[in-house]
Amino acid sequence: MAMKRMVSEVKSEKLAQELKDLETRGDDELKNRWRSLYGTKPPQKIHRSLLIAAVARALTKHPIMNASWTGTGIRYNPEINISLAMAVKDGVIGAVIHKADSAKLGDIAVQRRDLTERARANRLRPADISGGTFTISNLGMYQVDAFVAIITPPQAAVLAVGSISDRVMPVDGKPGIRPMMTMTLSSDHRVVDGVRAAEFLSDLANAIREPGKVL
């Protein structure tokens, strides 16, 4: 019954998609920058934690992307709680990093790893899966280049993240190899119009291109 209600709600939404290809920083470059800034060992899978932090920071500038549809109107959420789509035994669940905008990157890395491990062991608590205001679905680890994720009602948007791979790009007028990633933002048009969704995605892409602002 719950699944039927979710499908019904998703079908009734006025959906919009925005797609963005962007150049990212290599893993070694990010780790070296972390060491130079903090003098400590960088967190594992730093790209994933950096993405969460960058999304949370971008949401502070675009609160409409963190809003919800109540059925009768728009509700602005006072907290930025990032829900991470994770595979579990019976499907996919959203594990939540609460108040992600005020968390340090190292703390986000610790929380992400803890939630991932407990999701695999089927030990997530009710508090771990409640209160999400914006979802990130990352299939990059499965070598998926790009995809469209389904919005979790009553959230207004979901970000689908593909794999980081080397692609041939124009660099100073010549072909060059750059690490690239594709992000697809799906949003509920009852809450967010296409222009504001594009502005959010643009600011997020800029933050990922310049990770020093997040680190």
Order of alpha helices (4+ residues) and beta strands (2+ residues): alpha-beta-alpha-alpha-beta-beta-beta-beta-alpha-beta-beta-beta-beta-alpha
